[in-house]
Structures are given as structure tokens and as C-alpha cells.
């Protein structure tokens, strides 16, 4: 049993080389999409991602906010899955919060680009995998 789950998962997230987000389509099938690392996070509970408003994931999150994110540390073959909900945020405050220099390569009109939004993921529980063992935890 892991003594300090928040620290262990937090360290994994910091070292993760791959992040995936999962959503459910209109037929109830899970869809997995690779994402850039979260722009911000609060512990292992809340994560902010930038994405395109026109993307399928945003369309489906508007109808069903249930989601999971998976962080992978390929070097040590370990990962953490977090299950929770996603809010699609389009306020200028949310957009400015995670905006970075260079983002105009994705959102040509800048922070007010209508095709730029923020996904705020809030975790409820998770599962950690390392050394051929898994452990469930609540957040």
C-alpha cells in the first residue's frame, strides 16, 4: 500500500511523458485522445488543459462531462488513471489563466480566439499502476 498517494501520483504526473484524456461519444463508446501536459494543476484533484473549442471532445463533454485522464511514465512503465468530470470553460479569465507565450501557433487570434477553450478536469478517484501491481484510491 502506498503511504503518500498524493506525493506518489504527483511525482508520476510531473515525470509523465504521455497524457491521455477519455470521453464518451454519442453512442456510449469511450474515446481516448492524447493531450499536451496540463497547464495547471491543484494536487491530484484538479487539472486545466488547453484545447480547441471545435474538437470532438469538447462537443461530447458538453453532453456528458464524465471523463478520465491517464498519465504514463514510459521509462518506468507506470501510470495513474484519474476518473472524474470535465467542465468546458470559455471565460476570458479561464483562458488567460493558462495562456502561454507561443500559444498563437494553435490559436491564431490569441487568447480571445473562439476556437480556444479550457478543460477543467476534477478527479473523484483513481488507480495507480507500478511494478505489476495496481491500487485504487479516492481523492
N, C-alpha and C positions, 0 to 999 in steps of 0.2 A: 504494500500500500504506500502511495506517495504521501510524504509528510506535508509538504507545502505545494499543493496543486497549483495555486496561483503563480508562484515563482517558477515552478517547473514548466507549466504551459506558457507563461510569459517569455521565458528563455527560448523555448522552442519557436514561438512566434517571431521573436527577434532574429533568429537564425534561419527561419524558413526560406527556402529558395523557390517555393511554389505555393500560391494561394488559389483555392478554388471556391466558387460560390454555387450553391444549388438552389433551384427554384422548381416550381411545379407548373407544367403547361396546362392549357385548357382541357386536355384530355386526361389529366391526372398523372402524367408521366414526369418523373424527375429529370431535370436538365442540369448538366454541370458545365460551368464556364470558368476558364482561368481568368484571374484578375491581377491587376497590379497590387502590390502590397497596400494594406490600409494606410490612409493618410494620417489618421489619428486613432488612438485607442485609449480606453479607460480600463486598465487592468485587462482581464479576460472577459469582461462583460459587454463592452460597447465598442464598436468599430465603425469608422467612417471611410467610405470608398468613393472615388470619383468615377462617373460613368456617363454614357450618352443617354439622354432622355429618350431618344428614338430606339434604344435597344430592346430586344425581346424581353430581357429580364425585367426591365422597368415596367413594360406592359403587363407582364404576369404578376409582378409584385404588387401592382395596383389592385389586382383582383384577389390575390392570395398572398399575404405577407409572410407565410411560413417559409423558412429558409434554413440552410446550413452553410457553414464555411469550414473549409478544411485546410489546415496549414501543414506543409510537408517539409521535413528536413531530410532531403535525399541522401545527404552524406552519411547520416547515421540510421537511415531507414526507420524514422519515427514520425509520428504525426498526431495532430489533435483535431477532432471534429467538434464543432460547436453548433448547437441547434437553437433556433430562436426565431425572431421576426425581423423584417426589414421595413423601414419607413423610407419612402421616396421623398426627399427634401429638395425643394426648388426655390427656397427663400434666398435672398441675397446674402443674408447672414450666414446661412449654412454653406453657400458656395464660397464666400470669402474666407470662411474658417479654414477650409482645406486647400484653397488655391495655392499653387506654387509657380514660381518662375519657370517658364518653359511649357506651361500647360496650353498655351496658344497653339502648339503643334497638334493638339487634339481638339481644342475648342477655339476655332479661329476668331470668334468675336469677343474673346476674353471672358471674364468672369460672368458677364451678363448673357453669354451665348445661350440661346434657348435649347440647344442640344447638350447642355451641361447640367448635370444634377448630382446630388449626393445620395448615396445609400447609407443609411444608419442602421447597422445590424445590432440587435440586442440579444445576447445569449441567455438561455434559460438552463441549459445543461450541456454536458459534453462527454466525450470519450477520448481517452489518451491511449496511444499505441506506442510501445517501445519494447525492445528485447523480446519480441514474440509474445507479448502479453498486452492485454487491454484492460483499462479500468474506467468505469463510468463515474461521473461526478456531477453534482448540482452546483449551480452558480448563484 
